[in-house]
Amino acid sequence: MTPPVPVPSPDTPNHGVRVLPITQATAATFPDLFIQLTFLCFVRTGSKRILCPLTGEMIANEGDLIVFPSGSVVTLENRPLINATYRADGVYFPHDMVRMIFPESRVDSEPPGIQIIRADPLRPLELLTLIEETLGNATLPPPIRQHRLLEPLIWLRHHGIRLSVQDEDSPLARLRSLIESDLERPWRAMDAARHFAMSEPTFRRWLARSGYSFARVLHHTRLENGLALLQNTRTPIAQVALECGFKTPSHFSDSFKKRFGLKPTAIRSPAE
């Protein structure tokens, strides 16, 4: 589950909804992951442990659905079964679609935290089937496609799930979006300050409201995008490193291990 991967804009045929398969061969804990968009994680095999500042520790098992509101910062542990890779499917929903079904959600409202819908008795995997069938049907007129893609959000609301939309103008969200627009660029604080039409000291004070420094946001954004590419693509690790702005694969590997406790190769093959 790693939401840093960019999603299509809402004016695309899929209305900004995207499904990503997630696979992981070795158990690992990923601290302080930033969830930029509303994210549904359907656990296929293995289990996921979630540490949320609002809801505490939670465990999701095979068939369960985990609902991550946009703007969440959480620690996740993916746990493969013995001799079986951890697998899940993630679905991102853009802010405008969430607001259509949860119009009362406000940035200043009480955040809902992470929520889980259990496999028994509600069978949330049926939602995933609906989403995949809708996205895979190229003959659907756009209004019908959008209506069907809204049905999972309606279903969630019916079963008591609460969603809120993060402040898109928050310093953390805006800076991460800027960095993700060109991960390979050698970003400096002065570049970001210029983009936001600020002096560098003003920019640093503005960003400090989020509790993060520029260097930390840059480093975390690159590593989390790298993690996402490792989990849901077969892109060679050397290419992942370069695409995420690391000068060398070894720099990426060392930075990845320092933050997540294992090398990038262990995401795709069991650790020795």
KOLDREN-672698 format. One record per residue (C-alpha): residue number from 1; x, y, z; residue in three letters. Coordinates in steps of 0.02 Angstrom, whole numbers, padded with zeros to 5 digits. Example, Ala and Ser with C-alpha at 12.3 -4.5 7.8 and 13.67 -1.06 7.14 Angstrom:
residues 2
<site><pos>1</pos><X>00615</X><Y>-00225</Y><Z>00390</Z><code>ALA</code></site>
<site><pos>2</pos><X>00684</X><Y>-00053</Y><Z>00357</Z><code>SER</code></site>
end
This chain:
residues 272
<site><pos>1</pos><X>00000</X><Y>00000</Y><Z>00000</Z><code>MET</code></site>
<site><pos>2</pos><X>00090</X><Y>00152</Y><Z>-00047</Z><code>THR</code></site>
<site><pos>3</pos><X>-00007</X><Y>00298</Y><Z>-00106</Z><code>PRO</code></site>
<site><pos>4</pos><X>00136</X><Y>00406</Y><Z>-00173</Z><code>PRO</code></site>
<site><pos>5</pos><X>00111</X><Y>00337</Y><Z>-00349</Z><code>VAL</code></site>
<site><pos>6</pos><X>00029</X><Y>00473</Y><Z>-00455</Z><code>PRO</code></site>
<site><pos>7</pos><X>-00150</X><Y>00446</Y><Z>-00511</Z><code>VAL</code></site>
<site><pos>8</pos><X>-00238</X><Y>00509</Y><Z>-00666</Z><code>PRO</code></site>
<site><pos>9</pos><X>-00330</X><Y>00675</Y><Z>-00655</Z><code>SER</code></site>
<site><pos>10</pos><X>-00520</X><Y>00674</Y><Z>-00636</Z><code>PRO</code></site>
<site><pos>11</pos><X>-00548</X><Y>00722</Y><Z>-00819</Z><code>ASP</code></site>
<site><pos>12</pos><X>-00477</X><Y>00557</Y><Z>-00881</Z><code>THR</code></site>
<site><pos>13</pos><X>-00597</X><Y>00418</Y><Z>-00936</Z><code>PRO</code></site>
<site><pos>14</pos><X>-00575</X><Y>00333</Y><Z>-00766</Z><code>ASN</code></site>
<site><pos>15</pos><X>-00616</X><Y>00494</Y><Z>-00671</Z><code>HIS</code></site>
<site><pos>16</pos><X>-00453</X><Y>00485</Y><Z>-00575</Z><code>GLY</code></site>
<site><pos>17</pos><X>-00487</X><Y>00312</Y><Z>-00500</Z><code>VAL</code></site>
<site><pos>18</pos><X>-00343</X><Y>00190</Y><Z>-00512</Z><code>ARG</code></site>
<site><pos>19</pos><X>-00312</X><Y>00011</Y><Z>-00454</Z><code>VAL</code></site>
<site><pos>20</pos><X>-00135</X><Y>-00043</Y><Z>-00407</Z><code>LEU</code></site>
<site><pos>21</pos><X>-00082</X><Y>-00221</Y><Z>-00365</Z><code>PRO</code></site>
<site><pos>22</pos><X>00036</X><Y>-00228</Y><Z>-00215</Z><code>ILE</code></site>
<site><pos>23</pos><X>00155</X><Y>-00373</Y><Z>-00185</Z><code>THR</code></site>
<site><pos>24</pos><X>00290</X><Y>-00397</Y><Z>-00053</Z><code>GLN</code></site>
<site><pos>25</pos><X>00397</X><Y>-00550</Y><Z>-00019</Z><code>ALA</code></site>
<site><pos>26</pos><X>00471</X><Y>-00503</Y><Z>00151</Z><code>THR</code></site>
<site><pos>27</pos><X>00388</X><Y>-00438</Y><Z>00308</Z><code>ALA</code></site>
<site><pos>28</pos><X>00433</X><Y>-00256</Y><Z>00338</Z><code>ALA</code></site>
<site><pos>29</pos><X>00374</X><Y>-00103</Y><Z>00434</Z><code>THR</code></site>
<site><pos>30</pos><X>00358</X><Y>00064</Y><Z>00346</Z><code>PHE</code></site>
<site><pos>31</pos><X>00348</X><Y>00212</Y><Z>00466</Z><code>PRO</code></site>
<site><pos>32</pos><X>00266</X><Y>00380</Y><Z>00437</Z><code>ASP</code></site>
<site><pos>33</pos><X>00192</X><Y>00349</Y><Z>00264</Z><code>LEU</code></site>
<site><pos>34</pos><X>00091</X><Y>00495</Y><Z>00196</Z><code>PHE</code></site>
<site><pos>35</pos><X>-00074</X><Y>00448</Y><Z>00112</Z><code>ILE</code></site>
<site><pos>36</pos><X>-00113</X><Y>00591</Y><Z>-00006</Z><code>GLN</code></site>
<site><pos>37</pos><X>-00277</X><Y>00527</Y><Z>-00081</Z><code>LEU</code></site>
<site><pos>38</pos><X>-00419</X><Y>00423</Y><Z>-00011</Z><code>THR</code></site>
<site><pos>39</pos><X>-00352</X><Y>00246</Y><Z>-00021</Z><code>PHE</code></site>
<site><pos>40</pos><X>-00441</X><Y>00078</Y><Z>-00009</Z><code>LEU</code></site>
<site><pos>41</pos><X>-00329</X><Y>-00071</Y><Z>00025</Z><code>CYS</code></site>
<site><pos>42</pos><X>-00402</X><Y>-00244</Y><Z>-00008</Z><code>PHE</code></site>
<site><pos>43</pos><X>-00295</X><Y>-00379</Y><Z>00075</Z><code>VAL</code></site>
<site><pos>44</pos><X>-00279</X><Y>-00534</Y><Z>-00034</Z><code>ARG</code></site>
<site><pos>45</pos><X>-00150</X><Y>-00642</Y><Z>00056</Z><code>THR</code></site>
<site><pos>46</pos><X>-00054</X><Y>-00613</Y><Z>00216</Z><code>GLY</code></site>
<site><pos>47</pos><X>-00100</X><Y>-00476</Y><Z>00339</Z><code>SER</code></site>
<site><pos>48</pos><X>-00068</X><Y>-00293</Y><Z>00370</Z><code>LYS</code></site>
<site><pos>49</pos><X>-00034</X><Y>-00210</Y><Z>00537</Z><code>ARG</code></site>
<site><pos>50</pos><X>-00078</X><Y>-00026</Y><Z>00548</Z><code>ILE</code></site>
<site><pos>51</pos><X>-00023</X><Y>00100</Y><Z>00679</Z><code>LEU</code></site>
<site><pos>52</pos><X>-00131</X><Y>00256</Y><Z>00670</Z><code>CYS</code></site>
<site><pos>53</pos><X>-00114</X><Y>00406</Y><Z>00788</Z><code>PRO</code></site>
<site><pos>54</pos><X>-00304</X><Y>00417</Y><Z>00798</Z><code>LEU</code></site>
<site><pos>55</pos><X>-00361</X><Y>00235</Y><Z>00803</Z><code>THR</code></site>
<site><pos>56</pos><X>-00209</X><Y>00147</Y><Z>00874</Z><code>GLY</code></site>
<site><pos>57</pos><X>-00152</X><Y>-00026</Y><Z>00819</Z><code>GLU</code></site>
<site><pos>58</pos><X>-00259</X><Y>-00126</Y><Z>00697</Z><code>MET</code></site>
<site><pos>59</pos><X>-00235</X><Y>-00290</Y><Z>00604</Z><code>ILE</code></site>
<site><pos>60</pos><X>-00315</X><Y>-00326</Y><Z>00435</Z><code>ALA</code></site>
<site><pos>61</pos><X>-00320</X><Y>-00504</Y><Z>00369</Z><code>ASN</code></site>
<site><pos>62</pos><X>-00359</X><Y>-00589</Y><Z>00204</Z><code>GLU</code></site>
<site><pos>63</pos><X>-00520</X><Y>-00522</Y><Z>00128</Z><code>GLY</code></site>
<site><pos>64</pos><X>-00527</X><Y>-00368</Y><Z>00240</Z><code>ASP</code></site>
<site><pos>65</pos><X>-00538</X><Y>-00190</Y><Z>00173</Z><code>LEU</code></site>
<site><pos>66</pos><X>-00437</X><Y>-00050</Y><Z>00252</Z><code>ILE</code></site>
<site><pos>67</pos><X>-00498</X><Y>00128</Y><Z>00222</Z><code>VAL</code></site>
<site><pos>68</pos><X>-00366</X><Y>00265</Y><Z>00229</Z><code>PHE</code></site>
<site><pos>69</pos><X>-00433</X><Y>00443</Y><Z>00226</Z><code>PRO</code></site>
<site><pos>70</pos><X>-00331</X><Y>00569</Y><Z>00127</Z><code>SER</code></site>
<site><pos>71</pos><X>-00196</X><Y>00658</Y><Z>00224</Z><code>GLY</code></site>
<site><pos>72</pos><X>-00164</X><Y>00511</Y><Z>00342</Z><code>SER</code></site>
<site><pos>73</pos><X>00011</X><Y>00482</Y><Z>00410</Z><code>VAL</code></site>
<site><pos>74</pos><X>00027</X><Y>00302</Y><Z>00468</Z><code>VAL</code></site>
<site><pos>75</pos><X>00149</X><Y>00161</Y><Z>00503</Z><code>THR</code></site>
<site><pos>76</pos><X>00114</X><Y>00000</Y><Z>00408</Z><code>LEU</code></site>
<site><pos>77</pos><X>00181</X><Y>-00176</Y><Z>00423</Z><code>GLU</code></site>
<site><pos>78</pos><X>00147</X><Y>-00298</Y><Z>00281</Z><code>ASN</code></site>
<site><pos>79</pos><X>00157</X><Y>-00480</Y><Z>00337</Z><code>ARG</code></site>
<site><pos>80</pos><X>00173</X><Y>-00616</Y><Z>00203</Z><code>PRO</code></site>
<site><pos>81</pos><X>00121</X><Y>-00793</Y><Z>00244</Z><code>LEU</code></site>
<site><pos>82</pos><X>00254</X><Y>-00929</Y><Z>00253</Z><code>ILE</code></site>
<site><pos>83</pos><X>00303</X><Y>-00973</Y><Z>00075</Z><code>ASN</code></site>
<site><pos>84</pos><X>00176</X><Y>-00848</Y><Z>00006</Z><code>ALA</code></site>
<site><pos>85</pos><X>00197</X><Y>-00668</Y><Z>-00049</Z><code>THR</code></site>
<site><pos>86</pos><X>00094</X><Y>-00531</Y><Z>00034</Z><code>TYR</code></site>
<site><pos>87</pos><X>-00033</X><Y>-00470</Y><Z>-00093</Z><code>ARG</code></site>
<site><pos>88</pos><X>-00160</X><Y>-00331</Y><Z>-00092</Z><code>ALA</code></site>
<site><pos>89</pos><X>-00249</X><Y>-00217</Y><Z>-00214</Z><code>ASP</code></site>
<site><pos>90</pos><X>-00255</X><Y>-00031</Y><Z>-00183</Z><code>GLY</code></site>
<site><pos>91</pos><X>-00383</X><Y>00089</Y><Z>-00255</Z><code>VAL</code></site>
<site><pos>92</pos><X>-00360</X><Y>00278</Y><Z>-00254</Z><code>TYR</code></site>
<site><pos>93</pos><X>-00508</X><Y>00399</Y><Z>-00261</Z><code>PHE</code></site>
<site><pos>94</pos><X>-00484</X><Y>00583</Y><Z>-00305</Z><code>PRO</code></site>
<site><pos>95</pos><X>-00545</X><Y>00718</Y><Z>-00188</Z><code>HIS</code></site>
<site><pos>96</pos><X>-00689</X><Y>00775</Y><Z>-00298</Z><code>ASP</code></site>
<site><pos>97</pos><X>-00770</X><Y>00603</Y><Z>-00301</Z><code>MET</code></site>
<site><pos>98</pos><X>-00755</X><Y>00584</Y><Z>-00113</Z><code>VAL</code></site>
<site><pos>99</pos><X>-00837</X><Y>00754</Y><Z>-00087</Z><code>ARG</code></site>
<site><pos>100</pos><X>-00984</X><Y>00701</Y><Z>-00196</Z><code>MET</code></site>
<site><pos>101</pos><X>-01029</X><Y>00561</Y><Z>-00074</Z><code>ILE</code></site>
<site><pos>102</pos><X>-00963</X><Y>00640</Y><Z>00086</Z><code>PHE</code></site>
<site><pos>103</pos><X>-01011</X><Y>00824</Y><Z>00058</Z><code>PRO</code></site>
<site><pos>104</pos><X>-01008</X><Y>00860</Y><Z>00244</Z><code>GLU</code></site>
<site><pos>105</pos><X>-00822</X><Y>00819</Y><Z>00254</Z><code>SER</code></site>
<site><pos>106</pos><X>-00722</X><Y>00973</Y><Z>00297</Z><code>ARG</code></site>
<site><pos>107</pos><X>-00538</X><Y>01000</Y><Z>00322</Z><code>VAL</code></site>
<site><pos>108</pos><X>-00569</X><Y>01069</Y><Z>00496</Z><code>ASP</code></site>
<site><pos>109</pos><X>-00686</X><Y>00928</Y><Z>00547</Z><code>SER</code></site>
<site><pos>110</pos><X>-00627</X><Y>00790</Y><Z>00663</Z><code>GLU</code></site>
<site><pos>111</pos><X>-00521</X><Y>00669</Y><Z>00559</Z><code>PRO</code></site>
<site><pos>112</pos><X>-00594</X><Y>00492</Y><Z>00553</Z><code>PRO</code></site>
<site><pos>113</pos><X>-00433</X><Y>00391</Y><Z>00564</Z><code>GLY</code></site>
<site><pos>114</pos><X>-00407</X><Y>00220</Y><Z>00486</Z><code>ILE</code></site>
<site><pos>115</pos><X>-00559</X><Y>00106</Y><Z>00472</Z><code>GLN</code></site>
<site><pos>116</pos><X>-00573</X><Y>-00081</Y><Z>00430</Z><code>ILE</code></site>
<site><pos>117</pos><X>-00718</X><Y>-00176</Y><Z>00354</Z><code>ILE</code></site>
<site><pos>118</pos><X>-00701</X><Y>-00361</Y><Z>00390</Z><code>ARG</code></site>
<site><pos>119</pos><X>-00719</X><Y>-00497</Y><Z>00260</Z><code>ALA</code></site>
<site><pos>120</pos><X>-00855</X><Y>-00581</Y><Z>00361</Z><code>ASP</code></site>
<site><pos>121</pos><X>-00997</X><Y>-00543</Y><Z>00339</Z><code>PRO</code></site>
<site><pos>122</pos><X>-00987</X><Y>-00396</Y><Z>00216</Z><code>LEU</code></site>
<site><pos>123</pos><X>-00869</X><Y>-00470</Y><Z>00084</Z><code>ARG</code></site>
<site><pos>124</pos><X>-00789</X><Y>-00304</Y><Z>00033</Z><code>PRO</code></site>
<site><pos>125</pos><X>-00689</X><Y>-00390</Y><Z>-00106</Z><code>LEU</code></site>
<site><pos>126</pos><X>-00849</X><Y>-00378</Y><Z>-00207</Z><code>GLU</code></site>
<site><pos>127</pos><X>-00818</X><Y>-00191</Y><Z>-00213</Z><code>LEU</code></site>
<site><pos>128</pos><X>-00650</X><Y>-00222</Y><Z>-00294</Z><code>LEU</code></site>
<site><pos>129</pos><X>-00731</X><Y>-00332</Y><Z>-00425</Z><code>THR</code></site>
<site><pos>130</pos><X>-00855</X><Y>-00194</Y><Z>-00466</Z><code>LEU</code></site>
<site><pos>131</pos><X>-00715</X><Y>-00066</Y><Z>-00483</Z><code>ILE</code></site>
<site><pos>132</pos><X>-00608</X><Y>-00178</Y><Z>-00593</Z><code>GLU</code></site>
<site><pos>133</pos><X>-00754</X><Y>-00225</Y><Z>-00705</Z><code>GLU</code></site>
<site><pos>134</pos><X>-00801</X><Y>-00041</Y><Z>-00725</Z><code>THR</code></site>
<site><pos>135</pos><X>-00625</X><Y>00015</Y><Z>-00766</Z><code>LEU</code></site>
<site><pos>136</pos><X>-00604</X><Y>-00131</Y><Z>-00887</Z><code>GLY</code></site>
<site><pos>137</pos><X>-00764</X><Y>-00094</Y><Z>-00985</Z><code>ASN</code></site>
<site><pos>138</pos><X>-00714</X><Y>00028</Y><Z>-01122</Z><code>ALA</code></site>
<site><pos>139</pos><X>-00891</X><Y>00034</Y><Z>-01192</Z><code>THR</code></site>
<site><pos>140</pos><X>-00967</X><Y>00123</Y><Z>-01042</Z><code>LEU</code></site>
<site><pos>141</pos><X>-01017</X><Y>00305</Y><Z>-01072</Z><code>PRO</code></site>
<site><pos>142</pos><X>-00922</X><Y>00422</Y><Z>-00953</Z><code>PRO</code></site>
<site><pos>143</pos><X>-01076</X><Y>00467</Y><Z>-00847</Z><code>PRO</code></site>
<site><pos>144</pos><X>-01116</X><Y>00282</Y><Z>-00819</Z><code>ILE</code></site>
<site><pos>145</pos><X>-00934</X><Y>00244</Y><Z>-00780</Z><code>ARG</code></site>
<site><pos>146</pos><X>-00928</X><Y>00383</Y><Z>-00651</Z><code>GLN</code></site>
<site><pos>147</pos><X>-01092</X><Y>00325</Y><Z>-00572</Z><code>HIS</code></site>
<site><pos>148</pos><X>-01026</X><Y>00147</Y><Z>-00553</Z><code>ARG</code></site>
<site><pos>149</pos><X>-00861</X><Y>00210</Y><Z>-00481</Z><code>LEU</code></site>
<site><pos>150</pos><X>-00958</X><Y>00309</Y><Z>-00351</Z><code>LEU</code></site>
<site><pos>151</pos><X>-01052</X><Y>00154</Y><Z>-00293</Z><code>GLU</code></site>
<site><pos>152</pos><X>-00908</X><Y>00090</Y><Z>-00183</Z><code>PRO</code></site>
<site><pos>153</pos><X>-00904</X><Y>00257</Y><Z>-00092</Z><code>LEU</code></site>
<site><pos>154</pos><X>-01093</X><Y>00250</Y><Z>-00068</Z><code>ILE</code></site>
<site><pos>155</pos><X>-01074</X><Y>00073</Y><Z>-00002</Z><code>TRP</code></site>
<site><pos>156</pos><X>-00941</X><Y>00131</Y><Z>00122</Z><code>LEU</code></site>
<site><pos>157</pos><X>-01051</X><Y>00271</Y><Z>00185</Z><code>ARG</code></site>
<site><pos>158</pos><X>-01198</X><Y>00152</Y><Z>00204</Z><code>HIS</code></site>
<site><pos>159</pos><X>-01092</X><Y>00041</Y><Z>00316</Z><code>HIS</code></site>
<site><pos>160</pos><X>-01040</X><Y>00183</Y><Z>00430</Z><code>GLY</code></site>
<site><pos>161</pos><X>-00871</X><Y>00230</Y><Z>00356</Z><code>ILE</code></site>
<site><pos>162</pos><X>-00824</X><Y>00414</Y><Z>00377</Z><code>ARG</code></site>
<site><pos>163</pos><X>-00710</X><Y>00504</Y><Z>00255</Z><code>LEU</code></site>
<site><pos>164</pos><X>-00636</X><Y>00677</Y><Z>00254</Z><code>SER</code></site>
<site><pos>165</pos><X>-00532</X><Y>00766</Y><Z>00123</Z><code>VAL</code></site>
<site><pos>166</pos><X>-00364</X><Y>00836</Y><Z>00171</Z><code>GLN</code></site>
<site><pos>167</pos><X>-00320</X><Y>01018</Y><Z>00150</Z><code>ASP</code></site>
<site><pos>168</pos><X>-00248</X><Y>01024</Y><Z>-00026</Z><code>GLU</code></site>
<site><pos>169</pos><X>-00167</X><Y>01190</Y><Z>00017</Z><code>ASP</code></site>
<site><pos>170</pos><X>-00072</X><Y>01122</Y><Z>00167</Z><code>SER</code></site>
<site><pos>171</pos><X>00117</X><Y>01149</Y><Z>00152</Z><code>PRO</code></site>
<site><pos>172</pos><X>00154</X><Y>00962</Y><Z>00161</Z><code>LEU</code></site>
<site><pos>173</pos><X>00029</X><Y>00915</Y><Z>00025</Z><code>ALA</code></site>
<site><pos>174</pos><X>00081</X><Y>01055</Y><Z>-00092</Z><code>ARG</code></site>
<site><pos>175</pos><X>00267</X><Y>01022</Y><Z>-00074</Z><code>LEU</code></site>
<site><pos>176</pos><X>00248</X><Y>00835</Y><Z>-00100</Z><code>ARG</code></site>
<site><pos>177</pos><X>00142</X><Y>00864</Y><Z>-00255</Z><code>SER</code></site>
<site><pos>178</pos><X>00276</X><Y>00981</Y><Z>-00323</Z><code>LEU</code></site>
<site><pos>179</pos><X>00416</X><Y>00856</Y><Z>-00292</Z><code>ILE</code></site>
<site><pos>180</pos><X>00315</X><Y>00713</Y><Z>-00367</Z><code>GLU</code></site>
<site><pos>181</pos><X>00287</X><Y>00815</Y><Z>-00525</Z><code>SER</code></site>
<site><pos>182</pos><X>00473</X><Y>00789</Y><Z>-00565</Z><code>ASP</code></site>
<site><pos>183</pos><X>00554</X><Y>00666</Y><Z>-00445</Z><code>LEU</code></site>
<site><pos>184</pos><X>00715</X><Y>00658</Y><Z>-00544</Z><code>GLU</code></site>
<site><pos>185</pos><X>00748</X><Y>00845</Y><Z>-00526</Z><code>ARG</code></site>
<site><pos>186</pos><X>00884</X><Y>00890</Y><Z>-00400</Z><code>PRO</code></site>
<site><pos>187</pos><X>00765</X><Y>00993</Y><Z>-00294</Z><code>TRP</code></site>
<site><pos>188</pos><X>00831</X><Y>01127</Y><Z>-00177</Z><code>ARG</code></site>
<site><pos>189</pos><X>00735</X><Y>01230</Y><Z>-00051</Z><code>ALA</code></site>
<site><pos>190</pos><X>00763</X><Y>01386</Y><Z>-00155</Z><code>MET</code></site>
<site><pos>191</pos><X>00682</X><Y>01300</Y><Z>-00306</Z><code>ASP</code></site>
<site><pos>192</pos><X>00526</X><Y>01259</Y><Z>-00207</Z><code>ALA</code></site>
<site><pos>193</pos><X>00522</X><Y>01433</Y><Z>-00130</Z><code>ALA</code></site>
<site><pos>194</pos><X>00530</X><Y>01510</Y><Z>-00303</Z><code>ARG</code></site>
<site><pos>195</pos><X>00389</X><Y>01399</Y><Z>-00363</Z><code>HIS</code></site>
<site><pos>196</pos><X>00278</X><Y>01456</Y><Z>-00219</Z><code>PHE</code></site>
<site><pos>197</pos><X>00330</X><Y>01638</Y><Z>-00245</Z><code>ALA</code></site>
<site><pos>198</pos><X>00414</X><Y>01651</Y><Z>-00075</Z><code>MET</code></site>
<site><pos>199</pos><X>00584</X><Y>01695</Y><Z>-00010</Z><code>SER</code></site>
<site><pos>200</pos><X>00677</X><Y>01543</Y><Z>00055</Z><code>GLU</code></site>
<site><pos>201</pos><X>00664</X><Y>01596</Y><Z>00240</Z><code>PRO</code></site>
<site><pos>202</pos><X>00476</X><Y>01626</Y><Z>00218</Z><code>THR</code></site>
<site><pos>203</pos><X>00458</X><Y>01458</Y><Z>00131</Z><code>PHE</code></site>
<site><pos>204</pos><X>00547</X><Y>01367</Y><Z>00271</Z><code>ARG</code></site>
<site><pos>205</pos><X>00437</X><Y>01450</Y><Z>00403</Z><code>ARG</code></site>
<site><pos>206</pos><X>00282</X><Y>01407</Y><Z>00301</Z><code>TRP</code></site>
<site><pos>207</pos><X>00335</X><Y>01225</Y><Z>00286</Z><code>LEU</code></site>
<site><pos>208</pos><X>00378</X><Y>01214</Y><Z>00471</Z><code>ALA</code></site>
<site><pos>209</pos><X>00190</X><Y>01226</Y><Z>00506</Z><code>ARG</code></site>
<site><pos>210</pos><X>00179</X><Y>01046</Y><Z>00445</Z><code>SER</code></site>
<site><pos>211</pos><X>00313</X><Y>00989</Y><Z>00568</Z><code>GLY</code></site>
<site><pos>212</pos><X>00433</X><Y>00939</Y><Z>00428</Z><code>TYR</code></site>
<site><pos>213</pos><X>00592</X><Y>01011</Y><Z>00355</Z><code>SER</code></site>
<site><pos>214</pos><X>00620</X><Y>01027</Y><Z>00168</Z><code>PHE</code></site>
<site><pos>215</pos><X>00756</X><Y>00893</Y><Z>00170</Z><code>ALA</code></site>
<site><pos>216</pos><X>00644</X><Y>00770</Y><Z>00261</Z><code>ARG</code></site>
<site><pos>217</pos><X>00495</X><Y>00796</Y><Z>00145</Z><code>VAL</code></site>
<site><pos>218</pos><X>00607</X><Y>00775</Y><Z>-00007</Z><code>LEU</code></site>
<site><pos>219</pos><X>00689</X><Y>00618</Y><Z>00060</Z><code>HIS</code></site>
<site><pos>220</pos><X>00526</X><Y>00538</Y><Z>00118</Z><code>HIS</code></site>
<site><pos>221</pos><X>00436</X><Y>00578</Y><Z>-00045</Z><code>THR</code></site>
<site><pos>222</pos><X>00573</X><Y>00497</Y><Z>-00149</Z><code>ARG</code></site>
<site><pos>223</pos><X>00585</X><Y>00342</Y><Z>-00040</Z><code>LEU</code></site>
<site><pos>224</pos><X>00396</X><Y>00317</Y><Z>-00030</Z><code>GLU</code></site>
<site><pos>225</pos><X>00381</X><Y>00331</Y><Z>-00218</Z><code>ASN</code></site>
<site><pos>226</pos><X>00523</X><Y>00206</Y><Z>-00232</Z><code>GLY</code></site>
<site><pos>227</pos><X>00433</X><Y>00088</Y><Z>-00114</Z><code>LEU</code></site>
<site><pos>228</pos><X>00274</X><Y>00101</Y><Z>-00218</Z><code>ALA</code></site>
<site><pos>229</pos><X>00367</X><Y>00060</Y><Z>-00378</Z><code>LEU</code></site>
<site><pos>230</pos><X>00449</X><Y>-00090</Y><Z>-00297</Z><code>LEU</code></site>
<site><pos>231</pos><X>00281</X><Y>-00155</Y><Z>-00236</Z><code>GLN</code></site>
<site><pos>232</pos><X>00173</X><Y>-00129</Y><Z>-00389</Z><code>ASN</code></site>
<site><pos>233</pos><X>00289</X><Y>-00134</Y><Z>-00541</Z><code>THR</code></site>
<site><pos>234</pos><X>00429</X><Y>-00242</Y><Z>-00607</Z><code>ARG</code></site>
<site><pos>235</pos><X>00537</X><Y>-00091</Y><Z>-00647</Z><code>THR</code></site>
<site><pos>236</pos><X>00721</X><Y>-00136</Y><Z>-00618</Z><code>PRO</code></site>
<site><pos>237</pos><X>00784</X><Y>-00071</Y><Z>-00452</Z><code>ILE</code></site>
<site><pos>238</pos><X>00922</X><Y>00031</Y><Z>-00534</Z><code>ALA</code></site>
<site><pos>239</pos><X>00791</X><Y>00120</Y><Z>-00638</Z><code>GLN</code></site>
<site><pos>240</pos><X>00679</X><Y>00146</Y><Z>-00486</Z><code>VAL</code></site>
<site><pos>241</pos><X>00824</X><Y>00232</Y><Z>-00400</Z><code>ALA</code></site>
<site><pos>242</pos><X>00853</X><Y>00352</Y><Z>-00544</Z><code>LEU</code></site>
<site><pos>243</pos><X>00668</X><Y>00387</Y><Z>-00572</Z><code>GLU</code></site>
<site><pos>244</pos><X>00650</X><Y>00435</Y><Z>-00389</Z><code>CYS</code></site>
<site><pos>245</pos><X>00794</X><Y>00558</Y><Z>-00393</Z><code>GLY</code></site>
<site><pos>246</pos><X>00937</X><Y>00456</Y><Z>-00319</Z><code>PHE</code></site>
<site><pos>247</pos><X>01105</X><Y>00479</Y><Z>-00405</Z><code>LYS</code></site>
<site><pos>248</pos><X>01154</X><Y>00296</Y><Z>-00391</Z><code>THR</code></site>
<site><pos>249</pos><X>01066</X><Y>00131</Y><Z>-00351</Z><code>PRO</code></site>
<site><pos>250</pos><X>01181</X><Y>00108</Y><Z>-00201</Z><code>SER</code></site>
<site><pos>251</pos><X>01127</X><Y>00276</Y><Z>-00129</Z><code>HIS</code></site>
<site><pos>252</pos><X>00946</X><Y>00224</Y><Z>-00149</Z><code>PHE</code></site>
<site><pos>253</pos><X>00979</X><Y>00053</Y><Z>-00071</Z><code>SER</code></site>
<site><pos>254</pos><X>01071</X><Y>00126</Y><Z>00079</Z><code>ASP</code></site>
<site><pos>255</pos><X>00938</X><Y>00260</Y><Z>00108</Z><code>SER</code></site>
<site><pos>256</pos><X>00798</X><Y>00133</Y><Z>00089</Z><code>PHE</code></site>
<site><pos>257</pos><X>00875</X><Y>00015</Y><Z>00215</Z><code>LYS</code></site>
<site><pos>258</pos><X>00909</X><Y>00155</Y><Z>00338</Z><code>LYS</code></site>
<site><pos>259</pos><X>00727</X><Y>00208</Y><Z>00337</Z><code>ARG</code></site>
<site><pos>260</pos><X>00634</X><Y>00043</Y><Z>00314</Z><code>PHE</code></site>
<site><pos>261</pos><X>00756</X><Y>-00084</Y><Z>00387</Z><code>GLY</code></site>
<site><pos>262</pos><X>00782</X><Y>-00191</Y><Z>00232</Z><code>LEU</code></site>
<site><pos>263</pos><X>00857</X><Y>-00176</Y><Z>00060</Z><code>LYS</code></site>
<site><pos>264</pos><X>00748</X><Y>-00142</Y><Z>-00094</Z><code>PRO</code></site>
<site><pos>265</pos><X>00784</X><Y>-00317</Y><Z>-00160</Z><code>THR</code></site>
<site><pos>266</pos><X>00694</X><Y>-00393</Y><Z>-00009</Z><code>ALA</code></site>
<site><pos>267</pos><X>00529</X><Y>-00315</Y><Z>-00064</Z><code>ILE</code></site>
<site><pos>268</pos><X>00527</X><Y>-00431</Y><Z>-00214</Z><code>ARG</code></site>
<site><pos>269</pos><X>00617</X><Y>-00584</Y><Z>-00148</Z><code>SER</code></site>
<site><pos>270</pos><X>00619</X><Y>-00663</Y><Z>00026</Z><code>PRO</code></site>
<site><pos>271</pos><X>00760</X><Y>-00602</Y><Z>00137</Z><code>ALA</code></site>
<site><pos>272</pos><X>00893</X><Y>-00731</Y><Z>00176</Z><code>GLU</code></site>
end
